[in-house]
Amino acid sequence: MRLLVFGQTGQVARELVRRAPADVTVTALGRDVANLSDLESCAAAVAGAKADAIINAAAWTAVDRAEAEEAAATVVNGDAPAAMARAAAARGLPFLHLSTDYVFDGAGHTPFTPDYPTAPLNAYGRSKLAGEAGIRAARGPHLILRTSWVVSAHGANFVKTMLRLGRERDVLRVVADQIGGPTPAAAIADALFTASRAMMAGAAGGTHHLAGAPDTSWAGLARAVMAGAGLSCRVEDVLTADYPTPARRPLNSRLDCTGLATVFGIPRLDWQAGLSDILKELSQ
């Protein structure tokens, strides 16, 4: 199986490259080849690729900066995936795309199902929702995989930030009223491999969710990081309202992942086991 991946240095893209099974060839494109601000280069990369499926693992991820630069974020997260999807549809290639829990409003306490009405609270969420709409409009075989709270041993993410701060401080105040499922990038990569094979064999795609279990808060995840790393730093709970940011964050990021298990046989993963692997890698 030959996969063309948009993204090269991001958390999921790096896991796709290093976790590829022996019978899978991954070609990962960086900004020098396919800049997501250049729609023509993105479409051309798909049109000329020797690939069996296309994966978009690249995105604008600066949530707060998107508030001031929504137009630019929408090009990267909305227009570029749509251009890729149209080019993939023209060739009949499955197109797999990563989206986010931020397309929802974060209300209530019930896990969001894939068909729940979307209502993003911030510019980043709106830009990702635009990408979803563009992909569906391309009318090709596609999978929109919404995920949340991605963590790994690579790049900038919550786990690495907590490790750094936990070594520097005795006490950390961390938000405890945002609830969701931390999701190791390695598990997302494995899910994309499984889904790519299934779609090449004719499985329907659509929109699905993938998030780690059990649901927890950012403070709960921070405590797990401290415990797993053997750090004595104490984590104190605070409210989202105590730390206002340019972009509003959803309080409820719970995702209903049953559809992914039903269609692709991909169960909800244990983020605690994934965290252990991440911490072990970072310690080496």
Sequence and secondary structure as in RCSB ss.txt:
>XXXX:A:sequence
MRLLVFGQTGQVARELVRRAPADVTVTALGRDVANLSDLESCAAAVAGAKADAIINAAAWTAVDRAEAEEAAATV
VNGDAPAAMARAAAARGLPFLHLSTDYVFDGAGHTPFTPDYPTAPLNAYGRSKLAGEAGIRAARGPHLILRTSWV
VSAHGANFVKTMLRLGRERDVLRVVADQIGGPTPAAAIADALFTASRAMMAGAAGGTHHLAGAPDTSWAGLARAV
MAGAGLSCRVEDVLTADYPTPARRPLNSRLDCTGLATVFGIPRLDWQAGLSDILKELSQ
>XXXX:A:secstr
 EEEEE SSSHHHHHHHHT  TT EEEEE TTT  TT HHHHHHHHHT   SEEEE      HHHHHH HHHHHI
IIIIHHHHHHHHHHHHT  EEEEEEGGGS   SSS B TTS    SSHHHHHHHHHHHHHHHHTSSEEEEEE SE
E SSSS HHHHHHHHHHH SEEEEE S EE  EEHHHHHHHHHHHHHHHHTT   EEEEE  BS EEHHHHHHHH
HHHHT   EEEEE GGGS  SS   SEE B  HHHHHHH     BHHHHHHHHHHHHH 
